[in-house]
Amino acid sequence: MKHFFFVVLTVSIFSLGASGKIRRVGFFGTPIAGTDYVNFAAANTAALAGDTILMFPATTLSGSISKKLILIGPGNWLDAAGTPKGNANLQAFPGIARITSVTFEVGSEGSVLTGFYDGTIYIKDDNITISRNAELTLYITPFNPAGTITNLQVLQNYRVGVAQYYNNGSSATNMLISNNLITYYSTPIGNTYNGTISNNVWTYDNTQTANGLNGGAATFSNTNGIDLGAGAYLLQNNIFLSYTNPTPASNYNYFVFTGGGNSVFNYNMALQSATAINWGTGTGNVIVPTANVANVFNAFPLIGAATADARYQLKAGSPALTAGAGNTPIGMFAGTYPYKLSTIPTIPTIYSLTSPQGNNPSGSTIQINVSTRGNN
């Protein structure tokens, strides 16, 4: 009965701005000519500008995009029996769609990528949205010779690293990087950037357990430097978490900024136990001793019974709940674009599919009870 999953996806994706034809890759049912394709390359070739391509679990996204496309995967951390466990009752089927390497070429302006796992993304055009994905490395303006992009949006992603491919005078303007779990950020001094970096959680994390299942250095950032290059950013409502040793006296690693001399820092929080983070111009920035980290997040430094991403929700009484302007919350679950568990795309999904007749009923008819939910 799980084959009914994603049926809902074909009827309502307007929240992503889609208006063209819907095409599917890896659909579980009987293929429909002109709608279903054996792989992404075939769907990409057939698609017209403005089309939507739904990537079902166990499929892979790879290649170059040179027209506006809405690319939708199922989300991540959906298996409540996984390790670390995912979030229960969000989707009837817990599989993922992977990325290897995708390039948004000139001509892809307005494209959206959402709901995928792993891989490398290259951005070469304007108005690209990378939203609700997991385990991404994102290269902005990978031009040689130099070029410029504008209006890049990186929203609600889990474990995303942002970097610049060439140090050659390229630029990215009016960027919005918000409500992500960020593992690193590195843009060279030879390029120029501006935009807003808000409501993220930045991690330099070494909390992995003996079997490596608690996150940690094997999967999180292994650097505490944040290189803002020749950036003029507004950095606000972020939480910078440096945690490399459970003993506070030994936890000497800390975040430090380079570049970004024209940036403004407002209402950010750093958790660390050594030299204070070097905030630039701004107001409301605070330092919280690393020894108090368990009072900030729901399940940190140890994940315990929490899910992979829910561990970064703010704990009751957390100092981050009132660290923003006007005593408002900060971090990835706060602000205008709060992070959504399991990076579920902004489309309805089936989260329960049952039959009162059981899995193998007799006769020619079967009653199916379907429960759906919106994910805006």
C-alpha positions in Angstrom: 0.0 0.0 0.0 3.0 2.3 0.3 2.8 2.6 -3.5 0.2 5.3 -3.0 2.9 7.6 -1.6 3.4 10.8 -3.6 0.0 10.6 -5.3 -0.8 13.8 -3.4 2.3 15.4 -4.7 0.9 15.5 -8.2 -2.1 17.6 -7.2 -0.9 20.5 -5.2 2.6 22.1 -5.5 1.5 25.7 -5.9 3.4 26.8 -2.8 6.6 26.3 -4.8 5.5 28.5 -7.6 5.1 25.6 -10.1 2.8 26.1 -13.1 4.1 23.8 -15.8 3.8 20.1 -16.4 4.6 17.6 -13.7 7.1 14.9 -14.6 8.1 11.9 -12.4 11.2 9.9 -11.9 11.0 6.5 -10.0 7.2 6.5 -9.7 6.1 3.2 -8.1 3.0 2.7 -10.2 2.3 2.0 -13.9 4.3 4.5 -16.0 2.4 7.1 -18.0 4.0 8.2 -21.3 5.1 11.8 -21.2 4.9 11.9 -17.4 7.2 9.1 -16.1 10.9 8.7 -16.8 13.5 6.1 -16.0 16.0 8.6 -14.7 16.5 12.3 -14.2 18.5 12.8 -17.4 15.5 11.7 -19.5 13.1 13.9 -17.5 15.4 16.9 -17.8 15.7 16.5 -21.5 11.9 16.3 -21.9 11.1 19.1 -19.5 10.2 22.6 -20.6 10.9 25.8 -18.7 8.6 26.0 -15.7 8.0 22.2 -15.4 8.2 20.3 -12.1 10.2 17.1 -11.7 9.3 14.8 -8.8 12.1 12.5 -7.7 10.8 9.5 -5.8 12.8 7.6 -3.1 15.9 5.6 -4.4 16.4 8.0 -7.3 19.5 10.2 -8.0 19.6 13.8 -9.3 22.7 14.7 -11.3 23.6 16.9 -14.3 23.2 20.4 -15.6 20.0 22.5 -15.4 19.7 25.2 -18.1 16.0 26.1 -17.8 13.7 27.0 -14.9 12.8 23.7 -13.1 11.1 22.9 -9.8 12.9 19.8 -8.5 11.3 18.0 -5.6 12.5 15.1 -3.5 10.8 13.4 -0.5 12.8 15.0 2.3 15.2 13.4 4.9 15.4 11.8 8.3 12.0 10.1 7.8 12.7 6.7 9.3 12.0 6.7 13.0 13.8 3.4 13.3 17.0 4.8 11.7 20.2 5.9 13.6 20.2 8.7 14.4 16.5 8.3 14.2 14.2 10.3 12.0 10.9 12.0 12.7 7.9 9.7 12.9 4.5 10.3 11.1 5.7 12.8 8.6 5.5 10.6 5.5 4.3 7.2 4.7 7.5 6.2 2.9 10.8 6.9 4.6 13.2 6.7 1.5 15.4 9.5 0.2 16.4 10.9 -3.2 20.1 11.6 -3.6 22.2 14.2 -5.4 25.6 13.6 -6.8 26.4 16.9 -8.6 24.0 19.5 -10.0 24.9 22.7 -11.8 22.3 25.5 -12.3 23.6 27.0 -15.5 22.8 30.3 -17.2 19.1 30.0 -18.2 18.0 28.2 -15.0 16.9 31.5 -13.3 14.0 30.9 -10.9 14.7 27.2 -10.3 14.0 25.5 -7.0 15.7 22.5 -5.4 14.0 21.0 -2.4 13.8 17.7 -0.5 17.1 16.0 -1.5 20.0 14.4 0.3 23.8 14.7 -0.1 25.7 16.1 -3.0 27.3 19.2 -4.5 25.4 22.2 -6.0 26.9 24.8 -8.3 25.1 28.1 -8.8 25.6 30.1 -12.0 22.4 32.1 -12.4 20.0 34.4 -10.5 17.0 33.7 -8.3 17.9 30.1 -7.4 16.3 28.7 -4.2 18.0 25.8 -2.4 15.5 24.8 0.4 14.9 21.9 2.8 17.7 19.6 1.8 20.3 17.7 3.8 24.1 17.2 3.6 24.9 19.7 0.8 28.0 21.5 -0.3 27.0 24.7 -2.2 29.4 26.6 -4.4 28.1 30.1 -5.3 29.1 32.0 -8.5 31.6 29.3 -9.9 32.6 31.5 -12.8 35.9 31.7 -14.6 36.3 34.4 -15.8 34.4 36.4 -13.1 30.6 36.7 -13.0 27.8 38.0 -10.8 24.6 36.3 -9.5 21.8 37.8 -7.4 19.0 36.7 -5.2 20.3 33.3 -4.1 18.2 31.8 -1.3 19.5 29.1 0.9 16.7 28.2 3.4 16.0 25.5 6.0 18.7 23.0 5.0 20.3 20.5 7.4 24.2 20.4 7.3 25.0 22.7 4.5 28.4 24.1 3.7 28.7 27.3 1.5 31.9 28.1 -0.4 33.1 30.1 -3.4 34.7 28.1 -6.3 37.0 30.8 -7.8 38.8 33.7 -6.2 38.6 35.9 -9.2 36.5 39.0 -8.5 33.1 37.3 -8.8 30.2 38.6 -6.8 26.9 37.5 -5.3 24.4 40.2 -4.3 21.2 40.2 -2.2 21.7 36.7 -0.8 19.5 35.2 1.9 21.0 32.4 3.9 18.5 31.6 6.7 17.3 28.9 9.1 20.0 26.3 8.2 22.3 24.0 10.2 25.6 25.3 8.7 28.8 23.3 8.9 31.1 25.8 7.2 31.2 29.0 5.3 34.2 30.1 3.2 34.3 32.9 0.6 37.6 34.3 -0.6 38.7 37.9 -0.1 38.9 38.5 -3.9 35.2 38.3 -4.4 32.4 40.5 -3.1 29.1 39.5 -1.5 26.2 41.1 0.3 22.9 39.9 1.8 21.4 38.6 5.0 22.7 35.6 7.0 20.1 35.0 9.8 18.6 32.4 12.2 21.2 29.7 11.4 22.9 27.3 13.8 26.6 27.0 13.0 28.3 23.8 14.3 31.8 22.8 15.0 30.9 19.6 16.7 32.9 16.7 18.1 30.2 14.9 20.1 30.3 11.6 18.2 29.9 8.5 20.2 32.1 5.4 19.8 30.0 4.2 16.8 29.8 7.7 15.2 26.1 7.9 15.4 25.7 11.1 17.3 27.0 13.5 14.7 30.4 14.8 15.5 33.5 15.6 13.6 33.0 12.7 11.2 29.9 14.4 9.8 30.0 18.0 11.0 32.5 20.8 10.4 36.1 20.3 11.2 37.0 23.9 11.1 36.0 26.8 13.3 37.0 29.6 10.8 34.2 31.5 9.0 35.6 33.3 6.0 33.3 36.1 4.9 35.6 37.3 2.2 34.9 40.8 0.9 31.4 40.6 2.3 29.0 43.2 3.5 26.4 41.0 5.3 23.8 41.5 8.0 24.4 38.6 10.4 21.7 38.3 12.9 19.9 35.9 15.2 22.5 33.1 14.6 23.8 30.6 17.1 27.5 29.6 16.8 28.2 26.3 18.6 31.8 25.3 19.1 32.0 22.0 21.0 35.0 19.7 20.7 35.4 18.3 24.2 32.9 17.5 27.0 35.4 19.0 29.6 35.0 22.8 29.5 38.6 23.3 30.4 39.7 21.3 27.3 37.2 22.8 24.9 39.5 25.5 23.5 38.2 25.7 20.0 36.0 28.6 19.1 34.6 30.4 16.1 36.5 33.3 14.6 35.6 35.5 11.6 37.9 36.6 8.8 36.9 39.1 6.1 33.5 40.7 6.0 34.8 44.0 7.2 31.6 45.8 6.1 29.3 43.4 7.9 27.0 44.1 10.8 26.5 41.6 13.6 23.2 41.8 15.6 21.8 39.6 18.3 23.9 36.5 17.7 24.9 34.0 20.4 28.2 32.0 20.6 28.7 28.9 22.8 32.3 28.5 23.6 34.8 28.5 26.4 37.9 30.2 25.1 38.6 33.6 23.5 35.4 35.5 22.7 34.2 35.4 19.1 35.4 38.5 17.2 32.0 40.2 16.5 32.2 43.0 14.1 30.1 46.2 14.3 26.7 45.6 15.9 24.7 45.1 19.0 23.1 42.4 21.2 25.7 39.7 20.7 26.4 37.4 23.6 28.7 34.6 24.7 27.4 31.6 26.6 29.9 29.2 28.3 30.1 25.8 26.6 29.4 24.2 30.0 25.8 25.5 29.6 25.2 24.0 26.2 22.8 21.4 27.6 20.5 24.3 28.7 20.3 25.8 25.2 19.2 22.9 22.9 16.8 20.0 23.5 19.4 17.2 23.0 22.9 18.5 23.1 25.7 17.5 23.6 24.3 14.0 23.5 21.5 13.2 21.1 19.8 10.7 23.4 16.4 9.7 22.2 16.0 12.9 20.0 15.8 12.8 16.2 18.7 14.0 14.1 17.4 17.5 13.6 15.0 18.0 16.5 18.0 18.0 18.9 18.6 21.6 17.8 15.2 22.9 18.9 15.5 25.3 21.8 15.0 23.9 25.3 12.5 25.3 27.7 14.2 28.2 29.5 17.0 28.4 26.9 18.8 31.7 26.8 18.4 31.7 23.0 14.6 32.1 23.5 15.1 35.7 24.5 18.4 36.6 22.8 16.9 38.4 19.8 15.7 42.0 19.5 12.8 42.6 21.8 13.6 39.3 23.7 12.6 37.1 20.8 14.0 33.6 19.9 17.0 33.1 17.7 18.4 30.0 15.8 17.2 27.8 13.0 13.7 27.1 14.4 12.9 30.9 14.8 12.3 33.8 12.5 10.5 34.2 9.2 11.4 30.8 7.7 11.6 28.4 10.7 13.3 25.1 10.0 11.0 22.2 9.2 11.8 18.8 10.7 13.0 16.2 8.1 13.3 18.9 5.4 9.9 18.0 4.1 9.1 20.1 0.9 6.3 22.6 1.1 3.7 20.3 -0.5 1.1 18.0 1.0 2.2 14.4 1.9 0.5 11.2 2.9 1.7 10.3 6.4 -0.7 7.4 7.1 -2.1 4.8 4.8 -4.0 2.0 6.3 -6.8 -0.5 5.7 -9.2 -1.8 8.3 -9.2 -5.1 6.2 -5.5 -5.6 6.8 -2.6 -6.0 4.3 -4.0 -9.0 2.3 -7.8 -8.7 2.2 -10.0 -11.1 0.3 -12.3 -10.1 -2.4 -12.0 -7.5 -5.2 -12.4 -4.3 -3.2 -10.4 -2.8 -0.4 -11.1 0.2 1.9 -8.1 2.5 2.3 -7.8 5.2 4.9 -5.5 8.0 3.8 -4.2 10.8 6.1 -2.5 13.8 4.6 -0.8 16.9 6.0 0.5 20.2 4.7 4.1 21.1 5.2 4.3 24.9 4.7 
